[in-house]
Amino acid sequence: MRSLGTRRLVMVAGLAAATAVAFAGCSAGQVAETSLKRPSNQGLNEENSNNTVAIRNLSVSYNGPEGYAAGDSAPLEVGLYNQTSQPVTVLISSRQPDASLGKNVVSGTNVALVGGQPSSPSSAIPEPSGSRDAAVPETSNGPSGSVEAPSASPSVSASPSVSVSASGESPSPSSNGTPARIELSPLGYASFLPGDKQSLQVQGLSGKLLPGMAVNLVFEFSNGAAPLTLQAPVGIPLSPAPRESPNPSENQEE
């Protein structure tokens, strides 16, 4: 026969075990919920053929369920990272998509840089030592139409081979902005985000561009990498749209 003290010890031990199991279950539920969360940026990530330039979070800025009308300009969101110790120039254009992509992919007449300078993220791809120079996009200043990074040598300027598109034609000038020719200094980068002074825009859309669709883009590189064709998807909203009342009369003012 157990004494009163022994029974109390058994009850205390049982209560402690039950509490531990309850906390473990709660913790497991929190971990499972966290694992289901998705990153806020749903853009496209890709590298060029020789892995010298990384393209990150490529997408078209979301502007609502109505999307963009034919002929509109659609701003792009993207980060370009030079992963080499040599300067690289990236030329971005748009062309008619292959018929196999269907009607959900449209094109633009041109891609242009509009406004001031692009933003530079606070951190980029880690490098062994030293700091990373900011990317220097080309502008219309100067005879050659380029601006060199302060720390870069004259070889930073784009070579003649990147002044033409993949089809062999010179990029058509834009009535609003300059052709999207972006110079990346050694281990440099450039990013284009909503709210920046300078935006990267696909102009003259060939058709409606709605959520769930994409725009066809061509990336060309001055270092001999093969042209890269990507379909930039329309971004998704970071918060759900407000719900409409199921009773239409509630939305009408008396």
Buried (B, 14 or more C-beta within 10 A) or exposed (E): EEEEEEEEEEEEEEEEEEEEEEEEEEEEEEEEEEEEEEEEBBBBEEBBEEEBBBBBBBBBBBBEEEBBEEEBBBBBBBBBBBBBEBBBBBBBBBBEBEEEEEEBBBBBBBBBBBEEBBBBEEEBEEEEEEEBBBBBBBBEEEEEBBBBBEEBEEEBBBEEEBBBBBEEEEBBEBEEBBBBBBBBBBBBBBBBBEEBEBBBBBBBBBBBBBBEBBBBBBBBBBBEBEBBBBBBBBBBEEEEEEEEEEEEEEEEEE
